[in-house]
């Protein structure tokens, strides 16, 4: 009972505090404000909805009256026309009415008469006499003897290609039998011309629909449509209720009215969004006023409550200061030492005595509280006068404030650990808060190592390499010595990584890194620059590049030793570019750039070697940069053009195809060979846009030849590795064919076997998609890659192209002859055609023909030429084909004379 009374007294006391009672009162005011706001908004909404429904009903009354007048006029025209036909016959009815001025204007209405067979026999204005017996209105009057008019759906026919409505009545002969129909055709927009934007808004609806539930005319804003399904209303609906329109989903206050004498219903719809716009603005005003008032109230109450709470908090802090300190110090993970300063006879602080501690302090010092209390700090930490702790304590005691520091302490039992201290001044002394941070220091050291070392190999990373290079340069400047930097790139790493997987590639990098580390001195730095690139920094070198040659050769030999990966022995080599400080550069960036250029020269020299930097290497790099800069705008500036080299059938000597070859007409450097810029385009990614241009241009050119009546040829287009790997390749090819209207069978794509083997399964799938489109595929430079026979047989290709490196010495090189024979035999066994490129001599041509090679391409027949020259060759071929002798020997091409 006493406990309940105490809790009740405590709650009453809390409720009397301002920062509790005031928010409760403010909350009550907020509820009242928002309830009143919601009430007024509800009143305004109901009024706006009622006004919208009333407006919809008013508009349907107006529209109904207008439609009754218009439809009555149309029906009166039908009756007059029917009477004239019965009186004057089908031939004389319209002239008689026209003479009497009873025909309606031909600009608005088209009046026509159809006989019992459905043929239009008269029309005003004159129109084609067509058969309307298949139309629904004709069938309606023919099959039912009714005097009511018929309204068709919106349609068009051969006599009137514009969309229109047909209003019709039945014609009877003297015996009362069906004799045809009279027709009045009306533009559907005629029935919605009364749309007033000032009353119906931008999204209002005005229209007519029939009993079949289909709109004859419907206007929404400025757009007139027809044929949509009309809404279905319940009995109580259709009188201004807000419903979603079935044709566009917009909610409208919709009213409908059945029109007397016609199977039509009028519809008026007012957009709920537009009708309620004024209400929404008023609603936002209410909400803004209520929100602003609420915000002001909340701010005022918050400020008052914060002030009240601060006062309460201050009182509680003073009351509980001692309890809080005791509880916090005992529960803390830190050691607390409350120390009083000791002053000597001269008034200077000579020591500190411990007055209070917590349990964590006992564990840290290895003593209990009674032993620590009253102990001088100099007795507990004899070295505190020499390691800076004593000076820190004096400074805080005299100047106040807080001071933090870390130090490596030797504790009892020969223990060493990292400690962090925070010293705070109190009356006549200080409070020292001490924490063991040994684990954090170890973790920081681990993080520092990870930040500066490669995760895979444990070698220094780019950041640490740069720091070591900076240090080596500074030391070399002091000692007047040199620094050697070697940029190393592994040869063949990609082949291992792609062929055996990334795990094998990672293991290879680890082994190579360990081998290279064993070849350098302790003061040297070996780091991984990224990927399969390494950096070696050799400091304190003489001014003689040959002094580092032995260690570079040792590294090269160590890298080339075989490595066992996953049970398979592999071997890689390395290409190295070497620079010397200060001869080849005075800054780290320059040295690294020049070492990279030297490494690429080593690559160009055939891999597995090292090259010292020369100034000529940067000239090559600068040339590439100039070309790359020009390449970026060459496509937009129209600097590219295509030449075409004919492909010839070796048996008939006839041109059967051409290969599209790109040329760059540089405004300053003239014609640039593809050998100089294709590689740059591939590296920079520009090859995708350039290749797309080549594909579209070549397809359009082939279509132009076909349209000119020239003989059919196959257009061959090379596909680069970056193009082939692009996900939208198939879509781009389809777009080129679609844009040029070229048949797929007239296009051939040439890919290299090394390109296909990068990702065999994905490449074959993409080739099959292209093949399914009807496009031919051929393997270019066959024999220079590394595809297996098992992979080759799965390629959906039709042609093998023998690389020109095997054709160049084909006349007298037994090895090239053997390779050519093998490729021809292999291609024929796989039911593929074989073409040789680079054929320049009669001897090469004769060898290929004698060994059943199917096709050839090269300077012997023709160099790459402009499109007009190809057209001339095809025209000449067409003329000369008719002159082939009975033996079928060619009368065209390099062997025409022999024929």
VEXKOLMAR-559577 format. One record per residue (C-alpha): residue in three letters; x negated, y, z. Coordinates in steps of 0.1 Angstrom, whole numbers, plus 5000, padded with zeros to 4 digits. Layout:
N
ALAXYZ...
This chain:
899
UNK500050005000UNK497150235009UNK495350154976UNK498450234956UNK498950564973UNK495250644967UNK495450574930UNK498650784927UNK496951074945UNK494051044922UNK496251044891UNK498151354903UNK494851534910UNK493651454874UNK496951574860UNK496451914877UNK493151964859UNK493552204830UNK491651994804UNK494251714809UNK497551904814UNK496952154787UNK496451904759UNK499751724770UNK501652044768UNK500052134734UNK500951794721UNK504551854730UNK504552194712UNK502952024681UNK505751764680UNK508352034682UNK506752234654UNK506551944631UNK510051824639UNK511452164630UNK509252174599UNK510551834588UNK514151944595UNK513952264573UNK512152074545UNK514951814546UNK517552084542UNK515652244513UNK515151904496UNK518951824498UNK519752164484UNK517352124455UNK518551774447UNK522151894447UNK521352184424UNK519551944400UNK522551704399UNK524951994393UNK522752134365UNK522551794349UNK526451764350UNK526752124336UNK524352034307UNK526151714299UNK529451904297UNK527852154272UNK526151874252UNK529351664251UNK531351964237UNK528652034211UNK528451674200UNK532251634198UNK532251944174UNK529351804153UNK530651454151UNK534151584144UNK532751784115UNK530951474102UNK534051264105UNK536151524088UNK533651514059UNK533951134057UNK537751164056UNK537751424029UNK535251224009UNK537450904013UNK540451094002UNK538651233971UNK537450893961UNK541050743964UNK542351043944UNK539551093918UNK537650773919UNK534050713927UNK532750903897UNK534951213901UNK535151253938UNK531951443944UNK532351683914UNK535851753925UNK534851833961UNK531852033949UNK534152243926UNK536352313956UNK533352403978UNK534152114002UNK530851944000UNK528552004030UNK525052154025UNK522651914010UNK519952054033UNK521651904064UNK523851624051UNK523351364023UNK526751244010UNK526950913990UNK529450653978UNK528850283976UNK531050043957UNK532349703968UNK529049543957UNK526949773978UNK525549983950UNK525250353955UNK527250513926UNK527250873936UNK525151103959UNK524751463968UNK522051573966UNK521251323938UNK519251023950UNK518150683937UNK521050433931UNK520050153954UNK521749843968UNK522949884004UNK524849564007UNK522249424032UNK522749724055UNK524649674088UNK527149944082UNK528149804048UNK528649454063UNK530649604092UNK533249774069UNK533349484044UNK534049224072UNK536549434093UNK539449634081UNK539249924106UNK539850294103UNK537150394128UNK533950544116UNK530650344120UNK527350494133UNK524250304122UNK520850294140UNK518250534128UNK516750394096UNK515350474062UNK515750324027UNK514550353991UNK516950633984UNK515950844014UNK512450764028UNK513051004058UNK514550864090UNK518350934092UNK521550814107UNK524450674085UNK528050774094UNK530350564073UNK534050494066UNK535750204047UNK537250254012UNK540250054002UNK541649993967UNK545450023960UNK545949663973UNK544249754006UNK541249543997UNK537649654005UNK536449883977UNK533250023992UNK532050284018UNK531550654020UNK528350764037UNK527151084054UNK523351074062UNK522151304090UNK518651374103UNK518551244139UNK516951574150UNK520251744141UNK521851594172UNK519051724196UNK518652074181UNK520452214211UNK517452134233UNK516652454253UNK513352454271UNK514552724295UNK517152484308UNK515752134301UNK512052214308UNK509052044292UNK509951684301UNK513751694298UNK515651444278UNK518551494253UNK519951214232UNK522650994218UNK522750614220UNK525250354208UNK527150074224UNK524349844213UNK522050024239UNK519750174213UNK519050544210UNK520050714177UNK518151024186UNK516251124217UNK514351444223UNK511751474251UNK510251824251UNK509251894215UNK509151524204UNK512151354187UNK512150974188UNK514650694182UNK515050324185UNK514250304223UNK516350104246UNK518950314265UNK519250294303UNK521850074319UNK523850254346UNK526050114373UNK529650244374UNK528750504400UNK525550604382UNK525050834352UNK526451144370UNK523251334377UNK521451064399UNK517651064398UNK516550744380UNK513450634362UNK513750654324UNK513250314308UNK511450454278UNK508650644296UNK509050574333UNK509650944342UNK512251004369UNK515051234357UNK518351354370UNK520451174343UNK524051224333UNK525751034305UNK529151084288UNK530950854264UNK532051054232UNK535651034222UNK536350874188UNK532750744183UNK530850444197UNK528250684210UNK527250804245UNK525551144252UNK522651164277UNK521051454294UNK518051414317UNK516251674338UNK512751584350UNK512651534387UNK509151684389UNK510252004371UNK513552034389UNK511951994423UNK508952214415UNK510452514434UNK511252294463UNK507752144463UNK506252494464UNK508552584493UNK507652254510UNK503952344507UNK504652684522UNK506352514552UNK503552264556UNK500952544553UNK502652754580UNK503052454603UNK499552334596UNK498052674602UNK499952724634UNK499052374646UNK495352434638UNK495352764657UNK497052594686UNK494552304686UNK491552544684UNK492752754713UNK493652444734UNK490252284725UNK488252594736UNK490152614769UNK489852244775UNK486052244768UNK485552534791UNK487652354818UNK485852024812UNK482452194815UNK483352334848UNK484651994861UNK481551824847UNK479252064864UNK480852004898UNK480751634893UNK477051644882UNK476151834913UNK478051584935UNK476651274919UNK473151374911UNK471551154937UNK473650854929UNK473150884892UNK469350904895UNK469150594917UNK471450384895UNK469750504863UNK466250444875UNK467050094887UNK468949994855UNK466350164832UNK463749964812UNK461350254820UNK459150284850UNK459950594872UNK457250754893UNK458251054915UNK455051234925UNK454251534947UNK451151744939UNK448351764965UNK446552104968UNK442952154980UNK441752435002UNK441352654972UNK444952624961UNK444152404931UNK445852074925UNK443451794933UNK445651484931UNK449251344931UNK450851114957UNK453650874948UNK456850934967UNK459450714950UNK459550444923UNK462050194908UNK461849824903UNK460349854868UNK457450064882UNK456649784907UNK456349534879UNK454249764858UNK451849844886UNK451849484901UNK452749624936UNK455949644957UNK457649974966UNK456149995002UNK452649964988UNK453250224961UNK454950474983UNK452350714997UNK449650594973UNK447550844955UNK447550834917UNK443750834917UNK443750514937UNK446250344914UNK444650464882UNK441050544888UNK440450654852UNK443350904851UNK440951194855UNK439051104824UNK441750994799UNK443651324799UNK446551214822UNK445451434851UNK445251754829UNK448751674815UNK450251644850UNK448751974861UNK449952154830UNK453452034834UNK453452114872UNK452352474866UNK454052554833UNK457152334835UNK458752174804UNK458251814792UNK455151654779UNK454951314761UNK451951104751UNK450750744745UNK447650574757UNK446050234758UNK446050134795UNK444049874815UNK446349734842UNK445649504871UNK444649144861UNK442549274832UNK445749334812UNK445749594785UNK448849744769UNK450150044751UNK452150284774UNK454250584766UNK454650854793UNK457151144796UNK456351394823UNK458951634836UNK458351904862UNK460351894895UNK459952104927UNK456352064940UNK455551784916UNK456451584885UNK458551274875UNK456651044852UNK458750804830UNK456550524817UNK457550264791UNK455649964777UNK455450014739UNK453049734731UNK455649544709UNK456549864691UNK452849934683UNK452449584670UNK455549624648UNK454349974635UNK450949824626UNK452749544607UNK455049804589UNK451950014581UNK450249714566UNK453449624546UNK453649984533UNK450149974519UNK449749624508UNK451449404481UNK454049174496UNK453148884473UNK449348884473UNK448549084504UNK446249304484UNK446349684487UNK449249844467UNK449250154446UNK449450384476UNK446450234493UNK444550204460UNK444950584455UNK443850654491UNK440750434487UNK439850594454UNK440150934469UNK437750834498UNK435350674473UNK435150994453UNK434551204484UNK431750974495UNK430250974460UNK430251354460UNK428351364493UNK425751104483UNK425451204447UNK426450844436UNK429050704412UNK432250504415UNK433350234390UNK437050164385UNK438249854366UNK441849824353UNK442649454349UNK445549304330UNK446148924328UNK446348774292UNK449148514288UNK450848574321UNK454248644305UNK454048304287UNK453548124320UNK456148334338UNK458748274311UNK457847914304UNK457347784340UNK459548024359UNK458948324383UNK457848094412UNK454947964390UNK454148324380UNK454048434416UNK451748144425UNK449448234396UNK449148594408UNK448248474443UNK445548234430UNK444048494406UNK444048754434UNK442248524457UNK439648434430UNK438948804422UNK438648894459UNK435948634463UNK433948804436UNK433749154452UNK431849304481UNK433449384515UNK433249754508UNK434949714474UNK438649744470UNK440749494450UNK444449594447UNK447549494428UNK448749784407UNK452049614397UNK453249314377UNK450149134364UNK447849444367UNK445049474392UNK442649754401UNK439049714414UNK437250004430UNK433449964432UNK432050254453UNK428450364458UNK427250274423UNK424150404405UNK424650614373UNK424350314351UNK427450134338UNK425549814332UNK425049784370UNK428649664373UNK428549424344UNK427549114365UNK430449144389UNK432949214360UNK431648904342UNK431948704374UNK435548814377UNK436348734341UNK434948374344UNK436748324377UNK440148424362UNK439748194332UNK439247874352UNK442347644349UNK445047654375UNK447447374385UNK451047504388UNK453847254395UNK451746964382UNK450947144350UNK447447284342UNK447547644328UNK444847884319UNK444948264316UNK442348524309UNK442048894316UNK441349214298UNK439449494317UNK439049864311UNK436150024331UNK435450384339UNK432750554359UNK433050854382UNK432151134374UNK431151054338UNK434750954327UNK436751184349UNK436651374382UNK440151304395UNK441950984404UNK444651044378UNK442151094350UNK440150794360UNK443250564361UNK444550694327UNK441150644310UNK440750294326UNK444150204312UNK443150324277UNK439950114279UNK442049814290UNK444249854259UNK441149864238UNK440049534254UNK443449394244UNK443049514209UNK439549354208UNK441149004213UNK441648984251UNK439348804276UNK436749084276UNK435949414293UNK435449754276UNK433850074290UNK435850394283UNK434850624255UNK436450954245UNK437750804212UNK440150584231UNK442050884244UNK442251014208UNK444150704199UNK446450754229UNK447051114220UNK447951004184UNK450550764198UNK452051034220UNK452251274190UNK453951004169UNK456350914198UNK457351274202UNK458051304165UNK459850974165UNK462451104190UNK463851354165UNK463051174132UNK466450994130UNK468451304136UNK466351504111UNK466851254083UNK463051174080UNK463650794075UNK464350624042UNK464550274030UNK462650094002UNK463649753989UNK461449463979UNK462949203956UNK463048833965UNK462648593935UNK463748233929UNK460548053919UNK462447813896UNK464548063876UNK462448373881UNK465648573890UNK466148823917UNK468548683943UNK467948923972UNK466049223985UNK464449304019UNK465049644034UNK461849814045UNK461850144065UNK459450434057UNK458950754078UNK458451074059UNK456751294086UNK456951664078UNK453251714088UNK451651374084UNK453351254052UNK454550894048UNK453850684080UNK453550314077UNK455850104098UNK452749934113UNK452050264131UNK455450354145UNK457550034148UNK455549924179UNK456050264195UNK459750254188UNK459949904203UNK458150014235UNK460250334239UNK463550174232UNK464250394201UNK464150084179UNK467750014188UNK469050334172UNK466650314143UNK467549944137UNK471250034137UNK470550304111UNK468650064089UNK471449804092UNK474250054083UNK472150214054UNK471149874039UNK474749744040UNK476050064024UNK473350043997UNK474249673988UNK477949763986UNK477050053963UNK475149813940UNK478149583940UNK480549873932UNK478249973903UNK478849623887UNK475349493893UNK474749123900UNK475149003936UNK472149013958UNK471548933995UNK470349214017UNK467749104043UNK467249324074UNK464649264100UNK465849244137UNK463249354163UNK462949184197UNK464549484215UNK467449484190UNK467949114193UNK468049124232UNK470549414231UNK473949284244UNK475949454216UNK473949324187UNK476849114173UNK479249404177UNK476849644160UNK476349404130UNK480149364127UNK480549744128UNK477949784100UNK479849534078UNK483149694086UNK481950044079UNK480349954046UNK483049704035UNK480249454027UNK481049084027UNK479048904055UNK477648654030UNK475748944013UNK473749014045UNK470848814059UNK469148894093UNK465448804097UNK464248714132UNK460848584144UNK460448254161UNK458548404190UNK461548634196UNK463948344197UNK461848144221UNK461948424248UNK465348294259UNK466147994237UNK469747914249UNK470848274248UNK469148334214UNK470848024198UNK474248124211UNK473848474196UNK472648334163UNK475648104162UNK478048404167UNK476348574137UNK476448254117UNK480148224124UNK480748564109UNK479348434076UNK475948604079UNK472748424068UNK469848394092UNK466148334085UNK463048284106UNK460348544096UNK456648494099UNK457148114104UNK454047934116UNK452748224138UNK454948154168UNK455247864192UNK458647704186UNK458947324190UNK460547104164UNK463247014189UNK464147374192UNK463847444155UNK466447194146UNK468947364169UNK468547704151UNK471647794130UNK469347924102UNK469247884064UNK465747994055UNK462147964067UNK459748244056UNK456048144054UNK453948424069UNK451648614045UNK448648524066UNK448948174053UNK449648294017UNK446648534015UNK444048264008UNK446347993995UNK444547953962UNK441347823977UNK441747764015UNK442547394022UNK443847474057UNK446347734045UNK447347494017UNK448047224042UNK450047454064UNK452147584035UNK452847224023UNK453847124058UNK456247424062UNK457847354028UNK458246984036UNK459547054070UNK462047314057UNK463347084030UNK463746794055UNK465847024077UNK467847124045UNK466447484047UNK465247704019UNK461647814021UNK460348154010UNK456748274009UNK455948644015UNK452948834004UNK452548663970UNK450048873950UNK448348643925UNK449348393898UNK447348123916UNK449348163948UNK452648163928UNK451547853908UNK450647663940UNK453947743956UNK455947643925UNK454047323922UNK454847233958UNK458547303955UNK458647623974UNK462047783967UNK461548153968UNK458848413969UNK458348783977UNK455349003971UNK453349253950UNK453048993922UNK456649063913UNK457249403928UNK456249643955UNK458949793977UNK460850043955UNK463750293959UNK467350183954UNK467450323918UNK464550103908UNK466349793921UNK469349893901UNK467249913869UNK465749563877UNK469149413882UNK470549573850UNK467549443830UNK467949103846UNK471649093836UNK470649173800UNK467948923798UNK469748633815UNK471748593784UNK468448533765UNK467248233786UNK466247943763UNK467847603765UNK464947483787UNK466147733813UNK462747903815UNK462848253829UNK462848543805UNK462548793834UNK459848863860UNK456048783861UNK456448473839UNK458748613812UNK455948623786UNK455148253791UNK458748173785
